[in-house]
Amino acid sequence: MRKSRREIVEKRARRDVTFLVTGATGFIGSHLAVELLNRGYRVMLLCRPNDDLTATQRVARVFRWFGIDLGQTSRLEVIEGFIDQPLFGLTKEKYDRLVRETDELFHCAADTSFAERKRTRIEATNVTSVQNVLDLATAGSCYFFHHVSTAYVAGKKSGYCEEAWVETQDFTNVYEETKHKGERAVLEACSKAGLNLNIYRPSIVYGNSETGRSTRFNALYYPVKTVLYFKDIYKLDIEENEGKNAENMGVRVNDGGSIHLPIRVEKGDGGGLNVIPIDFFLKACMAIMEESLDGDIFHIVNNEPTMLADLIDYTQTLFDINGMRAVRKEDLEVVPKNALETVVHAYLDIYSPYMRDMRIFGTEKVDAILSRKGVTCPKLDYDIFERCMRYAVQADWGNKLFENDPADSQSPL
Ligand SMILES: NC(=O)c1ccc[n+]([C@@H]2O[C@H](COP(=O)([O-])OP(=O)(O)OC[C@H]3O[C@@H](n4cnc5c(N)ncnc54)[C@H](OP(=O)(O)O)[C@@H]3O)[C@@H](O)[C@H]2O)c1
């Protein structure tokens, strides 16, 4: 149901808007839902249960992490449903109410796995289910579709990538491919229905740059976690098992206690890792939502990617490691990989295309908005890295995130 720019602005100013958010148990969806709630909007969350908890219990647990008690928030409603089922598995009556009450929709749910063996499931979530969500958005009162896509819909395209639809068939993995197909489905359906559409394309999102807090510990965190995993294994071997395995891998404890890990990593030809903190993503997303009232496509990326050599430096400094080096491809070929490098590289293989990224994501459209709003993206410096990694270790990379949380011991409602 189309609305004029003025109507959109006025309705939002009155806070007479109900947002439906999908994927609110996840990293980005939960942050967005909380942000919208904090800004005074009414928010409905479409979430699924898991084997142990109802959708409401799952949301309650995540929201408690944000310091929000579900019982105290009258503007929030959790709807237990399944985006991969017709009518989300709801009764016709409940589904029709969702159609009637949704003014704007933030679609954040997605399968973020890169694993080819999970292709059927990933396609079902990132392509087929998108159609179910679009069916709801185009059936009733909804006038704005906000789609969280990814900068990597550009696939293996090198060089400059526009803030526009990308025509390509060449992808690094099934995630990129299905997000690309999902974006096309969204563009087509919204254009056909005359529904306003903003597409938000973040690069890789990590925790809060000011607090270090996060609920997800993949992407940026994964290589660091992998290195620490090997550090711990060989340290234990040295301390408790005479260090034979460590010696075979060239690992040793230095005088002073730091650990030597002989790992070379290919540094690439000047490309880096494009990472943005969640606080910047939220500010950028809200700025775009406020300013882009006719709808458009935006990259939410870092204009200063982090070089692999810096990441290695940060990791070694923080975790008292040495021996790791970013080297040129030729150097890696001259001296064959040692055993430790072979194992570590195998672990990091899936992220390798993102670590030496030569793509340049165009930001003309988004920059025009962000500069007006005074929103800037911090470069990942050592201080931010330290805050985020300390939090990750403290949260045991997510395993202890909700520890001692009463929701864990509650029986389903
Ligand atoms: N994080 C990043 O670095 C990044 C970067 C670029 C783009 N993005 C995009 O941002 C969005 C959110 O990503 P995220 O990092 O927040 O991922 P996430 O933490 O893995 O969250 C994914 C969300 O999607 C839901 N979901 C997955 N499969 C589902 C299914 N079959 N049915 C219903 N819900 C399903 C999950 O629900 P359950 O909890 O029930 O599984 C969860 O709420 C995605 O569209 C992703 O492509 C993320």
The ligand as an ORCA input file, in Angstrom:
! r2SCAN-3c Opt
* xyz 0 1
  N      26.663    -10.846     10.268
  C      27.252    -10.409      9.174
  O      28.460    -10.217      9.142
  C      26.426    -10.105      7.951
  C      27.056     -9.471      6.886
  C      26.328     -9.179      5.747
  C      24.994     -9.495      5.687
  N      24.408    -10.122      6.728
  C      22.968    -10.433      6.597
  O      22.327     -9.992      7.777
  C      21.221    -10.828      8.058
  C      21.321    -11.326      9.465
  O      22.529    -12.039      9.628
  P      23.082    -12.401     11.070
  O      24.539    -12.232     11.054
  O      22.273    -11.721     12.089
  O      22.813    -13.957     11.096
  P      22.420    -14.875     12.320
  O      22.944    -14.356     13.599
  O      22.815    -16.249     11.897
  O      20.845    -14.790     12.371
  C      20.073    -15.370     11.373
  C      18.623    -15.220     11.746
  O      17.867    -15.824     10.703
  C      17.022    -16.801     11.256
  N      16.843    -17.932     10.365
  C      17.782    -18.659      9.734
  N      17.207    -19.669      9.048
  C      15.866    -19.565      9.275
  C      14.736    -20.302      8.844
  N      14.851    -21.339      8.023
  N      13.516    -19.920      9.295
  C      13.396    -18.865     10.121
  N      14.434    -18.110     10.553
  C      15.640    -18.465     10.125
  C      17.720    -17.273     12.514
  O      16.738    -17.865     13.333
  P      17.107    -19.051     14.336
  O      17.755    -18.386     15.494
  O      15.788    -19.648     14.631
  O      18.024    -19.967     13.597
  C      18.271    -15.963     13.039
  O      17.266    -15.257     13.714
  C      21.255    -11.927      7.020
  O      20.371    -11.598      5.996
  C      22.675    -11.913      6.509
  O      22.735    -12.376      5.190
  C      25.081    -10.447      7.855
*
